[in-house]
Amino acid sequence: MGAIQLYARASARLDERLAHAVAVLQSAAAEYAGVIVQATSLGAEDMVLTDLIARHQLPIALATLDTGKLHAQTLALIPRIEARYGLTVECHAPVHEQVLHFVRQNGEEPMFRSIELRKACCELRKLQPLARLLATRSAWVTGLRRDQSAHRGAVPFSEKDAAGKTKLNPLADWSWNDVWHYIAAFDVPYNELHDQFFPSIGCEPCTRGIAVGEDFRAGRWWWEDEKAKECGLHVAKTAEESHA
């Protein structure tokens, strides 16, 4: 058991929040039977959701994005999930030829040179594979929570994404302690990097551990302006950006 789990204290409303999260998942699984997927980042929140899906035997597919730049500890969770729950995790990757072309043009780590190149990298490695992941689906489940960042402070339980698909955030009102209390209570597998002060884990070049007192997402794209700290997976595009 990691240090985070040892000291996690559930909020007084966790039972209520847990019941609501399960109800959101059950309702969505019934409404979107056969066309709903959990798009898991393999972070702590998403591991809670995977456990709930398996525990309640919900017909919700599991899928993740293998960007080609993930930590070994993150990738190691995929076989652990499949062994623990008996469920298959779909892996969606960027087109290999496009990655090779991008790297030849811009180098292995162009994200440090400009925000435009960083967003181009995210587009190639995350957004395009996500579009393929969702192509045959009408709804998707995420681990977004309101206290992850100021930008996510108004995350609803259900919304429409930029493509008009239903996006469900069953843990929107959960605290970080709620997440870890659940993980400890049900012995949920999780990314070992969380024990090394990585609360938010993305691609290896773009993620670092945080210090005591730093913002939850301070370890993501730490060299950029605070307002830019999203890859685009959870940001609706403006008309101008969509045609850029």
N, C-alpha and C positions, 0 to 999 in steps of 0.2 A: 504494500500500500504506500502510495506517495505522500509527500508532506502536504500537498494541497488537500487530499482526501481526509487526512487525519484531522485537519483543523476546520473543515467545511461545516458550517452550521446552517441548517435549513431555515428558511423564513417561516414565520408562523402560518403562512398561507400555502405552504408547499403542497399539502394534501389536496387543497382546492385547485391549485395550479396544475397538479398532476392529473387530476380527474378531467379538467378542462382540456388539457393537451391530448389525452386519450380520446376524448369525445370529438375533438377536431379531426384527429386521424381516422377514427371510425367513420365519421360522417363523410369525409373526403373519399375514403376507400370505397364506400358504398356508391357515392355519386359518380365517381370517376373510375369505376371498376375496369381494369385492363389498360387504362391510359393515364395512370398516375405513377410517379417515381419520386423517390427521395434522392435528390442531388446532394450527396454527402461530400463535405470537405474533409471528412475523417477527423475533424476536431472534436473536442469534448461534447459540445452541444449535439452534434450530429451522431455521436456514438450513443447518446441518450435516446435520440429518436429511433436509431436502428434497433436498440434494445426494446423499445416500446412496440415497434412494428413486429418484431419477432415474438415478443412475449404475448402479444394479443393476436398473433397469427393473422395479421392484416395483409391483404393482397396488394401490397405496395412494393414495386420493384426498387432495387438499390443500384445506384450508379455513381461513379466518381470520375473526376478529370485527372488523367495522368499527363501532366504538362511537359514531362521530360526534365523538369527541374525540381522535383519534390525531394524532400529529405528521405533518406533510407528508412528512418523511423516511421514516417508517414506511410510509405509503400508497404511496410511490414504489417500494417494493420489489416490489409485486404485479406490475406490468407487466414489471419486470426478471426476475422468476422465470419468468413465462410466456414471455418472449422467449428466455431462456437455456435453459430445459429443455423448452419445447414442451408444458408442462402447464398446465391450467386451475386457477386458485385460486378456489374458491367464497368469496364474501363474504356473511357473515350479519350483519345489522344489527338494531338494536332497532326495534320498531314505531314508526313516525314519530309517529302520533297520541298514543301513550303518552309519548313523549319531550316533545312539545309540552305535554302536560298537566303532566308532572313539572316542566318548566322554569317554566311559569306559576305553579305552586304554590310552588316552592322556589328559583327563580332559576337562573342558568347554572352557578354554582359553589357548590352547597350543601354540598359535601364538607368545606369548611373550617369549617362551623358545628357539626357534630357527627358522631360516628362512625356514628350511626344513619342520617343522611342520606347519608353517603359510601357505606355498605353498600347503601342503597336505590338509589343511582345505579349501583353495580356490578351489582346484581341486574337492573336494567332494561337496562343497556347491555352486560353481559357474560353473566350467568348465563342469562337467558332466551334470548338468541340461541344460546348454546352448547347449550342443551337442544334447540333446533330443529335445530341442526347435527348433533347426535347421535341425533335421533329415529329415523332409519332405519339407524343403525349399531350394531354389537355391540361394536366395539373402537375405541379411539383412541390415537394416539401423541403424546407430549408431550416437551418438551425439559428436563424437571425434572432437576436434578443435586443431589447431596447437599451439596456445599459452597456452594450458593447462600445458605443461611441455616441457623440452628440448627433452625428448624421443619422444614426439609427434610432434615435430617441422616440420616434413616433411610429415604429414598425407595427402594423396591424396584424391580426391573426390570419386574415385573408385579404388578398389584393389581386389586381390584374397586373401582369408584367407588361413590358413594352410590346410584346407580340400578342397580347390579349389572352394569354393563358393564365389560369388560376394558380397563384403562388401562395402557399400556406406556410405560416410561421408559428407552429403550435407552442413554441417556448418563448414567444415574444415577451411575456411578463415575468419570466424566470430570472432570478438573480444568479450570479456566478456561483455563490454558495449553494443554491438549490441544485445546480448542475452537478457539482461535486459531491453533494450529499447523496444524490441519486446514484451516481457512479459507485460510491462506497457501499451503499446499501445493497445494490444488486450486482456488485463485482463486475462492472462493465469494463471491457478492455478499452484502453485509451492510449494515445500517442505519448511515448516516453518523454518527448520534448516538453510536455507540460510540467514535468517535475524539474525541468531546467529553466523555469521562469519564461516559458513561451506560451502565453495565454492564447494568442492568435497566431496560427501557423499557416503560411502560404508556401510559395516557392523558396528554395534554399537561399538564393542570392538576395531575396527581398524580405527576409525574416531574421530577426535577432531576438535574443532574450531581453526582458525589460528589467529595470531596477525598481526597488521599492518606491512606491509613490508615483511611478509613471503611469500614463494613461494606458488602458487595456490594449489599445492597438498601436502603442508607441513603437513597437518592434516591427511594424509593417511599413515599408517604404520610408524609413526614418529620415532620409535625406531630403524628402519633399515637404512642401507646404501641407499643413494639417488638413486643409480643405480638399486635397487631392487624393487622400488615402482610401481610395476604392479602386478596384480593378475594372469595374463595369458590370460584374455579374449581378449586382444588386442596385444598379443605378439606371433609372429610366433615361433613355437618350432623348435629347431635344431634336427637333426637326433638322436643325442645322448640323448636329453631330451625326445624325443618321445618314446624311448625304455627303459627309466629309470624305 
